């Protein structure tokens, strides 16, 4: 049973816009410590836009994103840096530096954002590669890896500073069914072993049913949330659009 104490992430009245174009409006939801929480919806509904607001890249047109009760976008100086250090992000394409080996990719944030000596940085990087099953490949370059391996390396880099919240943008996108299932198992294992809270953007229903504790479903037409809950429960939603969406990928 997941904690239902004060939420780790609290989104209140969030409106996201590009200039005069409103993408999302009046969003309210919470994420609790230890959850695997999924943001889903059809193309163009604002999933990636919402993620960028949650990690501090975009500032809301209105509303708040609270991390442990602190407004991420109002925080300044050392407080903002502290909040950002609690967040780890795996981008959809990995965003690894192609000219650096996996070990060097993981050492880079440690070099920039920690005071660890070089030997300790290499040890931490090596340990995180081992966490995602890449211990045998520290000196390989991203271009030498499969798509699934690059995604795992990106997760290792996202974890290297010890975040409390791990954001994952489409971790299963573009993967074959076997590799996708392996990614699901990795996320479940990391959440359990590290105690990290996971927030995913995904539209891969088999993965959502396999790992999600709760989801929110965004809708392009309403520019808001049309469903919240556990995936199995949403199969029986009174909203026909929601029920059909979840029934398509429900396990037998």
Secondary structure, 3 states (H helix, E strand, C coil): CCCCCCCCEEEEEEEEEECCEEEEEEEEEEECCCCEEEEEECCCCCHHHHHHHHCCCCCCCEEEEEECCEECCCCCHHHHHHHHHCEEEECCCCCCCCCCEHHHHHHHHHHHHCCCCHHHHHHHHHHHHHHCCCHHHCCCEHHHCCHHHHHHHHHHHHHCCCCCEEEEECCCCCCCHHHHHHHHHHHHHHHHHHCCEEEEECCCHHHHHHHCCEEEEEECCCCEEEEEECHHHHCCCCCHHHHHHHHHCCCC
